[in-house]
Amino acid sequence: MRKALAALFTVILVSVCVSGTELLFFRRHGCSHCARVEEALERDILPRYPELEVRYYEVDEPQAQRLLAKLLKAYGIELDLQEIHTPLIFVGDYALVATGGLAGGLRVYGMEPEPFEAVGPAEDMMLEEAIRRAIEEGAPSPLSKIKGIEAKQLAETLTIPALIVAAAADSVNPCTFAVLILLLGTLLVAGRRGKVLWVGLSFVAAIYISYFLMGLGIFTAIQSAGVQRPFVLAVSSLAILLGLWNMKDYFAYGKWFTIEVPQRWRPVVKRLTSSAVTIPGAFVVGVLDSFFLLPCSSGPYFAILALLHGVGVSRLLGVLYLLLYNFIFVLPLLLITLGIHLGFTTTARAERWRSARLGTLHFVAGLVMFLLGAGMIAALQLGYL
């Protein structure tokens, strides 16, 4: 968590500093090469490009060294800071790094051929060329490259906590609780307590497999289509709307529209569930529950799928994240099944608990959906996704 907070602070700090086209000039006191390049820059180049802003850093200062290390990493330049030469200049997508003292030159990264060295007047020409290209391309400050790296690291660091919180909120699912309790209650009324565990596990397995496969399909489609910003905005907006509507049920449950199984469907669901007292039957009910009761839980799931795509996780890592998400999602169902099987609770008690807390369950799930959606929109606007 400390790493996440440090990354967040760096992103905010860099975001404040980033402006238009900038040139970052790292110099060392007493460096004659630095003085010559700086003089040529201010005397000959800057008068032709007054829109360029130059920031000077003393490379021996600890803060400048930390910034320089991040810039070198962002530009893909492998240099040992202990043996580094000055000056070092960053502008747009180009970096010019000294190769020695006054007799040396500047090694230029970001131009073809790459890299190459320029000495004397030639290095002044290459510096001006880098500046000209950066301004024509509308290149932002080199600090924006650090922002992108830090933002990506921050997003990746926060992915697992966000996934766990979203899955935990998603798992508080009144619709699926009701179906499972009805299913197990039917077995107990029929005097078939010995089948409670296996029928319950069959139902939970169906939920797990179905939700996992649906999530994997959506995640694969997103990756293949290459969509990002429009999808993230749409899903985040949906999560906010569903969150607000869920929270409404805490204050006015059942009024207007409730994000649950429609009343006209409930008799059919009840008849279907009551007849599924076998292991295969429970599995079928679980699959149907996954498809037809999805409105109860689509918000957090879709938001996490958008987040996984936004941070650019690989397909393999995405599969592992989905496996974890769906395990957390079905965990309360496992606990209900085990609790009834071991006699720690009854279906009647479980149903009373569920019914008495419907508003609270909706509020908790809605709040998490709202915060997740709002957070993703903010992250998108700030460039974290």
N, C-alpha and C positions, 0 to 999 in steps of 0.2 A: 504493500500500500504506500510505503514511503517513496518507492520508485515512481509510482503513479502520480503522487502529489508533486514530486520533483519535476517530472515530465510536464505536468499541467502548468506549473509555474514557468518553466522554460518556454512553453508554447505561448502563454499569455505575454511574457516579457518580449519575446521576438515579435509577436503580433503587433505590439505597441510600437516597436522600432521600425517595422517594415513599412516602406513607403514606395515611391516610384523607382526609376532607374538610379541605382547607386553604384558607386565604386568603393570598395573597401581596400585600404592601403595599410599594410602592416610593415612597420619600419623599426629600425633599431638605432639608438642613439650612437652617433659616431660612425655610422655606416655611410661611406662615401658613395657607394652604388645607389643607396636609397636616396641620397641627396641629389644625385644627378638625374635619376628617373623622376623624382618629385619636381625638380626644377623644370624639366622638359614638359611634364604634365601641366603644371600651372602656367608656364610661359607660352607654350605652343598649342596645347590640345584643348584645355578648358575654355579658352576664349572662343573656340569654334563650336563648343558644345556647352553653352551656359545652362542648359536644362539638367545637366548631370550634377548629382550631389556626391561629394567625396567625404568619406569618413576615415580618419586617421587613427591607427592604434599603435601603441608601443609594444612590440612583440614580447619584451621581457616582463611585462606586467602579468600577474597570474590570471586576471580576468580575460585579458586579450589572448593568452595561451589557451584557455578553455574554449573561447570562441573559435580560435584558429583550428584547434583539433576537430571541432564539429564541422567547420567548413571543409577541411581537407577530407573528412569522411563523406560529407555530402557530395563533394566533387569527385569522389573515387580516387583520390591521390594518396598514395602510400609513402609518407615521409616521416622520419624520426624527428620529433620536435626538439630533441636535444642537439641535433646536428643541423638544424634548419638554417638556411641562408635567407637574407633579406635583400630586397623587398619581396613581399608576396602581395599580389593584387588580384582581386576578384571583381568581375563585372559581368552581369548577365550569366551566360552559360560558360564563360571563359575564365580561366585562372592562369596567371603569369607568375612563375616562381623562379627566384634567382638561383643560378647554378654555381655561383662563386662570388668572389670579391668584385672589385671595379673592373678587372679584366674579363670577368665572366659575362654571362648574358642572362636572358630570361627564357625559361622553358615554358612554352605555351601549351596549355591543355584546352581542348574543346574545339580546335580548328584542325582542318586537314592540311598536310599530314599531321598526325597527332601521336605524341607530342613532338615539338621541334624547338630548336634554340634560335634566338635572335640576339645579335650583339650590336652595341653602339646605336647608330641612327636606325638600324633595322628594327631594334626592339621598340623604339619610339613609334615606328610605323605600325608594328604589330599591336602595340597598346592602343593606338588610335583606331586601328581597324576593329579591335575587340569592342571598344567603346561605341563606335559607329554602328556596328551590328546590334549591340545590345539596345541602343536607343531606337533603331529602326524596327526591331522586333518587339519593342515595348516591354523589354525584360524587367521584371521587378527586382528588388534588392536581392543580393545573394543570401541575405538572411532568410528569405522565404524558403530556400532549400532546407535550412535547418528546421524551419517551422513544419515543413512537410514531413521530415523524418521524425521529429519529436511528436507530431500529431499522430502519425501512424503507430509509433511505439506506445503512445498513450492509449489509442483505441484498442490495440492488441492487448495491452495490460488490463484494460477494463472489460474485455470481452467475456472472460469466464465469470467474473462477479455479476455482470449484467445478465448473462445466460442463466446463472443459478437463481437470481432474484426473479427473473421472468418466468422460469420454469416452476418455481415454488408458488408464485401467484397463480399461474395457469393451472397448477395441480389442485387448487382449491376450486373445484368444478362442481357446483350443485347438481348439474344435469347428470353427469356420470355417476356421482355418488348415489343419486336416487335410483338409477338403473341397477347398479350393483346391489344396493340394499334390497330392492324388490326381488332381484334374482335369487339372492341368498335366503331372503325371507320365504319365498315360495318353497324352497327345499326344506326349510325347517318346519313349515306348516305340514308338508307332506311326510314328515318324519324321516327325512333322508340326510341327517346331519353328517354322516360319513362322507357325503359327496361335496360338502360345502367348500372344503379347501381346494379340491381339484377343479370344481366348476368355477370358483372365484379366480383361481390362477389362470384358467383358460380364458376367462373374460379379460383379465388384466393383460395377458399375453397378446390377445387380439388388439386391444387398444394400443399397446406398445408398438407392435409390428406395423399396424395401419398408420399411426401417426408418424412413425419413423419413415415409412415408405413415401407418404405424402410429402413430408418435409424434404426428403432427399430428392424427390421428383421436382419440387418447386425450386430447390437450391440449384439443381443441375440445369434446369431451364433458364434460370437467371444467369448462371455462368455462361451458358451457351449463347444466350441472346446478347450478353455484354451490357445489359442495361444497368444503370446505377442511380443517378440523381433523380430522374422521374419516378423510378420504382420506390426509392427510399422515401421521397416526399409523399407519395401516395400511401404507402404502408404506414408511415409515421402519422399522417393525418387520420387514417383509419383507426390507428391505435388510440389517438387522442379522443376521437368521437366515441368509440366504443368504451373508452375509459370513463368519459363524462357520463355516458348513458348508464354504465354499470353503477357509478357512484350515486346516480339518481335513485336507484332502488334502495339505497340505505334510508333515504328520506321519504320515498313514496313507492314502496314495493308494489309491483303489479299494476301501477297506474300507467296509462298510455301503453307503451310497448316495453316488454321485459326481454332481456337477452337470455332466453331460455327456450326450451322446446315449446312451440306454440300449443295453446290449450287444445286445439282440435286434433293435434297429433297424439296427445297423451294417452287416450284410451287405446289407440293402436299400439303404441309403445308398450303399454302395460300388458295387453293381451299377448304380444309377441314375447315379452320378457318372461311372463308367467309360464309360457309353454316351453321355454328353453331351459329344461332342467337336466340336460345332459352336457357332457364336456364339449362335444361338437356344436351343440345348440348354443351354449354360452359363448363359444368362439365367434359364431355367426352374429350373435347379438352385439358382441364387442366391435366387430367390423362395421356393422350398421350404425352403431353408436358413434364411431369415429367419423363416418360420413355425414350423418344427419344431425348430429349434435355439435358439429364443428363451430357454429356461431357462438357457443359458450366460451370457446378458447382460441379463436383464430387470431385475435389481436396480438398477444405476446409472441405467439409462434411465428407469425409473419414478420413481426418486428425483428426478432432474432435472426431470421433468415436474411433479412435485408442487412442487418448489422454484419453478419458473417461475410456476405458478399462485399459490403462496403470496406471492410478491413483487408479484403483480398486473401482470405484463407484458401489453402489448397483443397482439392476435393477430398483427400484422405483426412485432413484435419477437420474439414467440415463434417464428414461422416462421424468422427469421434465426438465432436461437439453435439451432434444430433442424438447420438446414443446416450450421452450424458443428460441432455435436456429431457429426453423421453423417459429416462429412468426416474428423474426427479418428478416428472409429470405423473407417473403411475404410482409413485411411492405411497401416497395416502390410500390408494385403492388396495395396495398390498397390505397396509396396516389394518384397514377395515376388514379385509378377508381373514387375516391372521387373528385379529381380535375376536371376531365372531367364531372362528374355528376353535380357538383355545378357550372360549367362554369368558373372555374379559369384558365383553359387551354383548348386546343383543341387537337384532335388526330394529326392534322397536325403539330402543334407546338411541341407536345411531340415527334413525330417522327423526326422532324428536330433537336431537342435537342439531341435525342439518336444518330442519324446518325453523327452529328458534333462531338460527344465526344466518338465515338467507340474506338479509340485508347487509350484515357485516361482511359476509363472504363476497358479495357483489362489490361492496365498497373497497375492500382490500385489493381485489383483482382489478377494479377500475382505476384505483390510484396508481398501481404499478404500471398499468397500460398507459395512463396519461403521462406519467413521468418518463417512461421509456420513449414514447412518441415525441414528446417535447424535447427530450435530451438528444434524440437522433436528429431532429430538425436543426437544433442549435449546433450540433457537431458538424452537420453538413454545411451550414452557412459559414462556420469558422474554418472549414477545410480539413476537419479531422477525419472525414469519411470521403 
